[in-house]
Amino acid sequence: MGLTGGVWMARVPSAKAQAHLSDGTLGVALFAVPIGLVLGAALAERLVDRAGSALLGRICGLASCVTVALPGLAHSLVGLIPGLFAIGVVGGLLDVAQNAQGVRVEAAHGRPVMSSMHAFYSLGAIVGSLAGGVLAWAGVGLLPSLAAVGALGALIDGTAGPWLLPEGPRAAPPAPSLPAPSLPAPSLTGAVLPDPAPLINPAQASIAPVSVAPDAAVGITATARDRRHVRRLVLALGVLGICGLVGEGAAGDWSAVYLKDNLGTSAGFASLGFAAFSVTMTLGRGIGDGLIQRFGVVAVIRLCGLVATAGLALALATPVPALAIAGFTVFGAGLSVVVPQVFAAGGRADPLRPGSGLARVVGLGYAGMAAGPAIIGLVADKIGLHLAFLIPVALAAWIAVAAAALRPAPTAVPGHPDTRRPSLPASSAQ
């Protein structure tokens, strides 16, 4: 996914020229991708638990390798938008499916691996960007470039697909029921026990009212309470996902603009800001699992929020371009493991429908990724980009504040050992 996306991002200028677009119309066309991502994540909420993450991932993995070539066929805005929208929808489905599969792999592996898997996405994006640049420099056309990376991606997906974990049986939700009849306890001395008395007089059976026992009412109340906890937890995780993805989007869309326009660097030097951000993002994800295994996810994410806040604040506080790039470098390290861990927690939020919880968290995150950079741009028009960057600074600080939402649920539902009771972390238990 990172490889095909990286090649496409490197060839966006070629797509702009081929479709005869201005900067404004290109922005309109590119907005079709995040809209498709949000829709794809919404569709995945219904599909991933029914079809299974392995099957859905294999289908959408191959489909993504086909859709990546669609922009190469477009010669106008009308032709480009449907192709980009298809890329977004399939990408949203694939992202939920592969993260749901990642949650299963992590559980089976017995230790954190989600951040490392996301590191390979970042690594693929870097390799794809470099490959796309080489293809553009060599004069290879847009359609052959996208078709070539699509064919390579299909080969990779087709090889990796059979290794995915098949879906196992999911625990059924505990249904409230009438209490079992109270029978005499078995005798340990071998004495013969009398027959139990009937629970209902046969003569009154036709008129005896049926009522829900207090234990059943408690079960209904507990189930409703658990559902409220799941909704609140998914919302809290979705907000954390928005914080992380808005930060990533801000670095990708606005770091070079800030360095060039606000600090007066050249265009080539300005591109180093996002390059440094991407490198530390990849490296941070590579080492993040080990840190989480040693110190715990809440402590690591809280520290990441503080590091990200400090890094972006440094980039904004200094007029020296080199120090600003250092700030974006630290910013990338701070954000590196946030989104992988939020997605992993989303997959564990609803133990009865893991795909549903994950899809909602991913959908909220994508909505933030779509709207965040645009909102920063609108604010920048009013008060300047320097002050508009305070938005991702505040969101990074919130990651540190709300990191406790990632705390794993500690207890199992009685009678259902494979099911974890979802719960919100207590703010006092830090």
Secondary structure per residue as TSV (DSSP state, phi and psi in degrees):
chain	resnum	aa	ss	phi	psi
A	1	M	-	360.0	-42.1
A	2	G	H	-67.0	-39.0
A	3	L	H	-63.2	-50.5
A	4	T	H	-66.3	-39.9
A	5	G	H	-65.4	-36.7
A	6	G	H	-65.9	-41.5
A	7	V	H	-63.9	-41.6
A	8	W	H	-62.8	-45.4
A	9	M	H	-61.7	-35.5
A	10	A	H	-70.8	-23.9
A	11	R	T	-102.0	8.8
A	12	V	H	-55.7	-43.3
A	13	P	H	-57.8	-35.7
A	14	S	H	-67.4	-39.5
A	15	A	H	-65.0	-38.0
A	16	K	H	-61.2	-45.8
A	17	A	H	-68.0	-41.0
A	18	Q	H	-66.1	-34.7
A	19	A	T	-91.0	-0.9
A	20	H	T	58.4	54.4
A	21	L	-	-107.1	151.5
A	22	S	-	-88.3	175.3
A	23	D	H	-60.1	-40.6
A	24	G	H	-66.5	-46.3
A	25	T	H	-68.8	-30.3
A	26	L	H	-64.5	-41.2
A	27	G	H	-61.1	-39.3
A	28	V	H	-62.7	-43.9
A	29	A	H	-65.0	-44.0
A	30	L	H	-65.2	-25.8
A	31	F	T	-67.2	-15.3
A	32	A	H	-67.1	-26.1
A	33	V	H	-67.5	-54.8
A	34	P	H	-63.6	-32.1
A	35	I	H	-61.8	-43.8
A	36	G	H	-64.4	-37.0
A	37	L	H	-61.5	-44.5
A	38	V	H	-62.9	-44.3
A	39	L	H	-64.4	-41.8
A	40	G	H	-62.0	-41.2
A	41	A	H	-63.9	-38.1
A	42	A	H	-65.3	-40.9
A	43	L	H	-65.0	-36.6
A	44	A	H	-64.7	-27.7
A	45	E	H	-57.6	-35.0
A	46	R	H	-86.6	-26.4
A	47	L	H	-95.0	-35.7
A	48	V	H	-68.5	-36.8
A	49	D	H	-77.7	-21.1
A	50	R	H	-86.8	-50.6
A	51	A	H	-83.9	-25.1
A	52	G	-	95.0	143.4
A	53	S	H	-66.6	-32.3
A	54	A	H	-66.7	-50.8
A	55	L	H	-65.4	-46.3
A	56	L	H	-63.8	-38.7
A	57	G	H	-64.2	-40.8
A	58	R	H	-66.6	-42.9
A	59	I	H	-65.5	-48.8
A	60	C	H	-72.9	-28.3
A	61	G	H	-61.5	-46.8
A	62	L	H	-68.8	-37.9
A	63	A	H	-64.0	-36.2
A	64	S	H	-65.0	-30.7
A	65	C	H	-73.7	-22.3
A	66	V	H	-81.9	-45.8
A	67	T	H	-68.0	-24.0
A	68	V	T	-63.3	-23.7
A	69	A	T	-84.4	-11.8
A	70	L	G	-60.6	-40.9
A	71	P	G	-60.0	-24.2
A	72	G	G	-68.3	-16.6
A	73	L	G	-91.0	-9.6
A	74	A	-	-87.5	136.3
A	75	H	-	-125.8	16.1
A	76	S	S	-159.1	168.5
A	77	L	H	-61.3	-41.2
A	78	V	H	-63.6	-34.2
A	79	G	H	-80.2	-26.9
A	80	L	H	-79.4	-39.6
A	81	I	H	-59.9	-46.7
A	82	P	H	-60.7	-37.9
A	83	G	H	-64.1	-43.1
A	84	L	H	-69.0	-36.1
A	85	F	H	-64.1	-40.9
A	86	A	H	-63.5	-39.7
A	87	I	H	-59.0	-42.0
A	88	G	H	-67.1	-45.9
A	89	V	H	-62.3	-49.4
A	90	V	H	-65.0	-37.8
A	91	G	H	-64.4	-38.9
A	92	G	H	-64.4	-43.1
A	93	L	H	-62.0	-45.3
A	94	L	H	-64.9	-40.7
A	95	D	H	-64.0	-43.5
A	96	V	H	-65.1	-44.0
A	97	A	H	-63.4	-44.7
A	98	Q	H	-73.7	-29.9
A	99	N	H	-73.0	-36.3
A	100	A	H	-62.7	-40.2
A	101	Q	H	-65.0	-37.9
A	102	G	H	-62.3	-37.9
A	103	V	H	-62.3	-41.6
A	104	R	H	-65.0	-43.5
A	105	V	H	-63.3	-43.2
A	106	E	H	-62.3	-41.8
A	107	A	H	-64.7	-41.0
A	108	A	H	-71.3	-32.2
A	109	H	H	-75.1	-28.1
A	110	G	T	86.0	6.4
A	111	R	S	-155.3	162.5
A	112	P	-	-63.6	131.2
A	113	V	-	-140.2	-1.8
A	114	M	H	-62.5	-43.4
A	115	S	H	-63.2	-37.0
A	116	S	H	-65.1	-38.0
A	117	M	H	-65.3	-39.2
A	118	H	H	-67.9	-28.0
A	119	A	H	-61.6	-33.3
A	120	F	H	-70.9	-29.3
A	121	Y	H	-62.8	-47.3
A	122	S	H	-62.7	-41.2
A	123	L	H	-63.9	-42.2
A	124	G	H	-61.8	-37.9
A	125	A	H	-65.5	-39.3
A	126	I	H	-65.2	-47.1
A	127	V	H	-62.9	-41.6
A	128	G	H	-64.2	-40.0
A	129	S	H	-63.0	-43.7
A	130	L	H	-65.4	-42.0
A	131	A	H	-64.6	-41.3
A	132	G	H	-62.7	-38.5
A	133	G	H	-63.8	-40.8
A	134	V	H	-64.7	-41.6
A	135	L	H	-63.5	-40.4
A	136	A	H	-65.4	-42.7
A	137	W	H	-62.8	-35.7
A	138	A	T	-79.7	-3.5
A	139	G	T	79.9	17.4
A	140	V	-	-72.3	137.3
A	141	G	-	-65.9	164.2
A	142	L	H	-63.4	-51.5
A	143	L	H	-62.4	-46.5
A	144	P	H	-60.8	-35.9
A	145	S	H	-64.1	-48.3
A	146	L	H	-69.6	-37.0
A	147	A	H	-65.5	-37.7
A	148	A	H	-65.9	-45.8
A	149	V	H	-70.1	-30.4
A	150	G	H	-64.9	-40.7
A	151	A	H	-65.9	-40.6
A	152	L	H	-65.0	-42.5
A	153	G	H	-63.3	-38.7
A	154	A	H	-64.8	-36.5
A	155	L	H	-64.9	-42.7
A	156	I	H	-65.2	-47.0
A	157	D	H	-65.0	-41.2
A	158	G	H	-64.2	-31.9
A	159	T	H	-76.4	-39.8
A	160	A	H	-80.5	-26.7
A	161	G	G	-53.6	-47.3
A	162	P	G	-63.2	-15.2
A	163	W	G	-84.8	-9.0
A	164	L	S	-67.0	152.1
A	165	L	-	-76.4	128.8
A	166	P	-	-69.7	158.4
A	167	E	-	-73.7	135.5
A	168	G	-	-96.3	172.8
A	169	P	-	-66.9	136.4
A	170	R	-	-94.4	144.8
A	171	A	-	-66.9	135.7
A	172	A	-	-77.0	147.4
A	173	P	-	-65.5	140.5
A	174	P	-	-65.7	119.7
A	175	A	-	-93.4	132.4
A	176	P	-	-66.2	140.5
A	177	S	-	-145.8	167.6
A	178	L	-	-66.7	147.0
A	179	P	-	-66.2	147.9
A	180	A	-	-70.1	149.5
A	181	P	-	-61.9	142.5
A	182	S	-	-80.5	113.8
A	183	L	-	-106.8	151.9
A	184	P	-	-59.3	145.5
A	185	A	-	-67.2	143.7
A	186	P	-	-60.1	142.5
A	187	S	-	-84.3	136.0
A	188	L	S	-88.5	-5.6
A	189	T	S	-100.1	0.0
A	190	G	-	84.9	6.3
A	191	A	-	-68.1	147.6
A	192	V	-	-79.8	130.0
A	193	L	-	-93.1	145.6
A	194	P	-	-71.2	156.3
A	195	D	-	-63.0	140.9
A	196	P	-	-67.3	146.2
A	197	A	-	-70.7	148.1
A	198	P	-	-64.2	145.7
A	199	L	S	-73.7	-33.3
A	200	I	S	-130.4	135.4
A	201	N	-	-63.9	123.1
A	202	P	G	-55.6	-32.6
A	203	A	G	-68.2	-23.2
A	204	Q	G	-104.7	5.0
A	205	A	T	-61.4	-35.0
A	206	S	T	-75.1	-17.8
A	207	I	T	-117.2	-0.1
A	208	A	-	-70.3	125.2
A	209	P	-	-70.8	143.9
A	210	V	-	-97.1	125.4
A	211	S	-	-130.7	154.0
A	212	V	-	-83.9	126.5
A	213	A	-	-66.9	159.0
A	214	P	H	-56.7	-37.1
A	215	D	H	-62.9	-38.1
A	216	A	H	-66.7	-40.2
A	217	A	H	-62.3	-38.7
A	218	V	H	-62.9	-39.2
A	219	G	H	-63.3	-41.5
A	220	I	H	-62.9	-43.9
A	221	T	H	-63.4	-42.0
A	222	A	H	-63.8	-40.8
A	223	T	H	-62.7	-44.6
A	224	A	H	-62.3	-39.6
A	225	R	H	-64.8	-40.5
A	226	D	H	-62.5	-39.2
A	227	R	H	-65.2	-38.6
A	228	R	H	-64.6	-39.7
A	229	H	H	-61.9	-41.2
A	230	V	H	-62.8	-45.5
A	231	R	H	-61.5	-43.9
A	232	R	H	-65.7	-40.2
A	233	L	H	-66.0	-43.8
A	234	V	H	-61.0	-41.1
A	235	L	H	-63.4	-43.8
A	236	A	H	-62.5	-42.3
A	237	L	H	-68.2	-36.9
A	238	G	H	-62.1	-39.4
A	239	V	H	-64.0	-41.5
A	240	L	H	-62.9	-39.3
A	241	G	H	-63.2	-39.7
A	242	I	H	-60.1	-44.2
A	243	C	H	-59.1	-45.8
A	244	G	H	-68.9	-44.2
A	245	L	H	-74.7	-30.8
A	246	V	H	-64.5	-40.3
A	247	G	H	-62.3	-44.2
A	248	E	H	-63.1	-42.6
A	249	G	H	-65.0	-38.4
A	250	A	H	-63.4	-42.1
A	251	A	H	-65.2	-41.5
A	252	G	H	-69.5	-39.2
A	253	D	H	-92.5	-26.7
A	254	W	H	-123.4	-11.3
A	255	S	H	-64.1	-45.1
A	256	A	H	-66.4	-38.4
A	257	V	H	-62.9	-42.1
A	258	Y	I	-64.0	-45.5
A	259	L	I	-65.2	-38.3
A	260	K	I	-77.3	-49.2
A	261	D	I	-84.2	-37.7
A	262	N	I	-89.1	-33.8
A	263	L	T	-107.4	-3.6
A	264	G	-	74.3	28.5
A	265	T	-	-85.7	170.8
A	266	S	-	-75.7	164.6
A	267	A	H	-64.0	-38.5
A	268	G	H	-65.2	-43.6
A	269	F	H	-67.1	-35.8
A	270	A	H	-64.1	-30.5
A	271	S	H	-68.3	-17.3
A	272	L	H	-67.3	-24.5
A	273	G	H	-60.7	-51.0
A	274	F	H	-72.9	-31.5
A	275	A	H	-61.8	-46.0
A	276	A	H	-64.8	-40.3
A	277	F	H	-57.6	-44.0
A	278	S	H	-67.7	-38.7
A	279	V	H	-64.7	-48.3
A	280	T	H	-70.7	-28.4
A	281	M	H	-60.6	-46.2
A	282	T	H	-66.0	-46.8
A	283	L	H	-64.8	-40.4
A	284	G	H	-61.9	-40.0
A	285	R	H	-68.3	-31.3
A	286	G	H	-66.1	-34.9
A	287	I	H	-101.3	-5.8
A	288	G	H	-63.5	-37.6
A	289	D	H	-63.1	-40.0
A	290	G	H	-63.9	-39.8
A	291	L	H	-65.7	-40.3
A	292	I	H	-66.3	-39.8
A	293	Q	H	-64.5	-32.2
A	294	R	H	-85.8	-43.0
A	295	F	H	-109.4	-11.8
A	296	G	-	95.4	147.7
A	297	V	H	-67.6	-37.9
A	298	V	H	-64.7	-46.0
A	299	A	H	-63.0	-41.3
A	300	V	H	-67.9	-44.6
A	301	I	H	-67.8	-36.7
A	302	R	H	-62.1	-44.0
A	303	L	H	-64.0	-39.9
A	304	C	H	-60.1	-42.2
A	305	G	H	-60.7	-41.6
A	306	L	H	-66.6	-41.1
A	307	V	H	-65.2	-44.3
A	308	A	H	-62.2	-42.3
A	309	T	H	-61.2	-46.4
A	310	A	H	-65.1	-39.1
A	311	G	H	-65.4	-47.8
A	312	L	H	-69.5	-35.0
A	313	A	H	-62.5	-38.4
A	314	L	H	-63.0	-43.5
A	315	A	H	-61.1	-33.1
A	316	L	H	-85.8	-23.5
A	317	A	H	-84.3	-18.1
A	318	T	-	-109.2	142.7
A	319	P	-	-89.1	-0.6
A	320	V	-	-87.7	118.4
A	321	P	H	-57.0	-39.8
A	322	A	H	-63.7	-39.5
A	323	L	H	-69.7	-34.6
A	324	A	H	-63.2	-40.9
A	325	I	H	-64.1	-38.7
A	326	A	H	-60.6	-38.3
A	327	G	H	-64.0	-43.5
A	328	F	H	-65.3	-30.8
A	329	T	H	-63.3	-46.8
A	330	V	H	-66.2	-37.7
A	331	F	H	-58.5	-43.4
A	332	G	H	-63.5	-40.5
A	333	A	H	-63.5	-39.5
A	334	G	H	-67.2	-38.0
A	335	L	H	-84.1	-7.3
A	336	S	T	-56.7	-46.5
A	337	V	T	-100.7	2.0
A	338	V	H	-65.5	-57.3
A	339	V	H	-63.0	-44.0
A	340	P	H	-56.9	-41.7
A	341	Q	H	-73.5	-33.0
A	342	V	H	-65.3	-44.2
A	343	F	H	-63.4	-41.9
A	344	A	H	-61.7	-43.3
A	345	A	H	-65.3	-34.7
A	346	G	H	-62.0	-37.2
A	347	G	H	-69.9	-19.7
A	348	R	H	-100.2	-5.1
A	349	A	H	-65.9	-40.8
A	350	D	-	-117.1	97.4
A	351	P	T	-65.7	-23.0
A	352	L	T	-82.7	-26.7
A	353	R	S	-138.7	73.7
A	354	P	H	-61.2	-35.7
A	355	G	H	-66.0	-33.6
A	356	S	H	-65.9	-48.4
A	357	G	H	-61.2	-43.4
A	358	L	H	-63.1	-44.6
A	359	A	H	-61.7	-39.1
A	360	R	H	-67.1	-41.7
A	361	V	H	-64.9	-44.9
A	362	V	H	-63.2	-42.2
A	363	G	H	-61.4	-43.9
A	364	L	H	-62.7	-41.4
A	365	G	H	-62.8	-42.0
A	366	Y	H	-65.4	-36.6
A	367	A	H	-60.8	-41.4
A	368	G	H	-66.2	-38.4
A	369	M	H	-64.5	-35.2
A	370	A	H	-73.0	-42.7
A	371	A	H	-87.9	-29.8
A	372	G	H	-57.8	-57.7
A	373	P	H	-59.1	-35.4
A	374	A	H	-66.1	-41.0
A	375	I	H	-64.8	-40.3
A	376	I	H	-59.6	-41.2
A	377	G	H	-64.3	-41.4
A	378	L	H	-64.6	-42.6
A	379	V	H	-65.8	-37.9
A	380	A	H	-62.3	-33.6
A	381	D	H	-63.2	-27.6
A	382	K	H	-90.9	-44.2
A	383	I	H	-123.3	-0.5
A	384	G	-	99.1	149.7
A	385	L	H	-66.0	-33.7
A	386	H	H	-58.1	-46.3
A	387	L	H	-77.6	-31.8
A	388	A	H	-63.5	-28.1
A	389	F	T	-67.9	-10.1
A	390	L	H	-67.5	-18.6
A	391	I	H	-63.4	-54.8
A	392	P	H	-65.4	-26.2
A	393	V	H	-62.1	-46.7
A	394	A	H	-64.8	-38.9
A	395	L	H	-67.5	-37.5
A	396	A	H	-64.2	-38.6
A	397	A	H	-64.1	-36.6
A	398	W	H	-64.1	-31.8
A	399	I	H	-57.4	-43.3
A	400	A	H	-65.2	-37.9
A	401	V	H	-70.0	-43.1
A	402	A	T	-100.8	17.0
A	403	A	G	-62.1	-22.9
A	404	A	G	-63.1	-18.1
A	405	A	G	-63.2	-17.2
A	406	L	G	-87.8	-0.6
A	407	R	-	-64.1	129.1
A	408	P	-	-64.9	146.4
A	409	A	-	-69.0	131.7
A	410	P	-	-90.4	-20.4
A	411	T	-	-117.6	153.4
A	412	A	E	-99.0	152.4
A	413	V	E	-72.5	127.8
A	414	P	T	-57.0	134.4
A	415	G	T	85.1	-7.7
A	416	H	E	-134.2	79.9
A	417	P	E	-64.6	-20.5
A	418	D	E	-89.4	-0.9
A	419	T	E	-110.5	131.5
A	420	R	E	-101.0	133.8
A	421	R	-	-76.9	116.7
A	422	P	-	-69.1	140.9
A	423	S	-	-152.4	151.0
A	424	L	-	-82.3	140.8
A	425	P	-	-66.8	137.4
A	426	A	-	-73.0	129.3
A	427	S	T	-64.9	-22.6
A	428	S	T	-83.7	-17.9
A	429	A	-	-93.8	75.4
A	430	Q	-	-101.3	360.0
